Amino acid sequence: MTTEHAETTTALYAIDVTGLTRYKSPLSTNNDSCVELKDLPGGGRVVYDSKDLSRPSLRFGAAAWDALEDAIRDGLI
């Protein structure tokens, strides 16, 4: 991990998300394989496992989120 990447990741996790609205991902399926999201300022996302909200969240900056969505749509993951 580069220093720049580590600083960006630290900044994402420093954002207070308690006041942001959580919603079900439009990419989720109806078979209990779903995640919930919160939109971060600048286009990033916070991702939660909707089956176990006590688990740690994942945070993505805007570019990383866009790349993840593209990979899912393209069937790469």
FIVEX-729620 format. One line per 3 residues: their letters; for each residue x, y, z of C-alpha. Coordinates in nm, 4 decimals, decimal comma, always signed. Layout:
# FIVEX-729620
A = X/Y/Z | ...
# end
This chain:
# FIVEX-729620
MTT = +0,0000/+0,0000/+0,0000 | +0,1401/+0,3386/-0,0932 | +0,1541/+0,6242/+0,1538
EHA = -0,0971/+0,8164/-0,0587 | -0,3381/+0,5192/-0,0564 | -0,3028/+0,4765/+0,3191
ETT = -0,3756/+0,8450/+0,3780 | -0,6814/+0,8300/+0,1515 | -0,8099/+0,5206/+0,3315
TAL = -0,7538/+0,6851/+0,6692 | -0,9432/+0,9937/+0,5499 | -1,2389/+0,7805/+0,4341
YAI = -1,2665/+0,6135/+0,7748 | -1,2362/+0,9492/+0,9524 | -1,5645/+1,0724/+0,8001
DVT = -1,8508/+1,0684/+1,0514 | -2,1313/+0,8776/+0,8789 | -2,3813/+0,8615/+1,1667
GLT = -2,6102/+1,1221/+1,0080 | -2,6062/+0,9703/+0,6591 | -2,9017/+0,7657/+0,5352
RYK = -2,8439/+0,3938/+0,4766 | -3,0230/+0,2284/+0,1833 | -3,0289/-0,1104/+0,0100
SPL = -2,7940/-0,1359/-0,2845 | -2,9626/-0,1489/-0,6260 | -2,7068/-0,4198/-0,7126
STN = -2,8337/-0,6475/-0,4350 | -3,0402/-0,9545/-0,5084 | -3,3567/-1,0709/-0,3350
NDS = -3,2008/-1,3916/-0,1986 | -3,0496/-1,2472/+0,1214 | -2,7299/-1,1526/-0,0619
CVE = -2,7631/-0,7825/-0,0104 | -2,5642/-0,4926/+0,1139 | -2,6676/-0,1541/+0,2438
LKD = -2,4929/+0,1673/+0,1497 | -2,4385/+0,5212/+0,2649 | -2,3260/+0,7873/+0,0188
LPG = -2,0086/+0,9712/+0,1164 | -1,9288/+1,3274/+0,0157 | -1,7453/+1,3237/-0,3174
GGR = -1,9115/+1,0094/-0,4519 | -1,7680/+0,7405/-0,2279 | -1,9736/+0,4762/-0,0486
VVY = -1,9884/+0,2984/+0,2862 | -2,0922/-0,0675/+0,2487 | -2,2635/-0,2729/+0,5200
DSK = -2,3582/-0,6411/+0,5318 | -2,7356/-0,6128/+0,5774 | -2,7541/-0,9585/+0,7376
DLS = -2,5133/-0,8550/+1,0138 | -2,4908/-0,4791/+1,0668 | -2,2572/-0,5331/+1,3627
RPS = -1,9785/-0,6304/+1,1213 | -1,7317/-0,3585/+1,0207 | -1,8207/-0,1484/+0,7198
LRF = -1,6106/-0,1080/+0,4077 | -1,5470/+0,2364/+0,2636 | -1,4686/+0,3172/-0,0977
GAA = -1,3625/+0,6450/-0,2532 | -1,5458/+0,7507/-0,5703 | -1,2940/+0,6039/-0,8167
AWD = -1,2721/+0,2731/-0,6303 | -1,6525/+0,2509/-0,6091 | -1,6891/+0,3174/-0,9830
ALE = -1,4294/+0,0480/-1,0589 | -1,6108/-0,2003/-0,8330 | -1,9474/-0,1312/-0,9995
DAI = -1,7903/-0,1721/-1,3446 | -1,6325/-0,5043/-1,2441 | -1,9640/-0,6340/-1,1094
RDG = -2,1562/-0,5273/-1,4209 | -1,8903/-0,6817/-1,6464 | -1,9137/-1,0117/-1,4584
LI = -1,5538/-0,9947/-1,3410 | -1,6492/-1,0497/-0,9773
# end
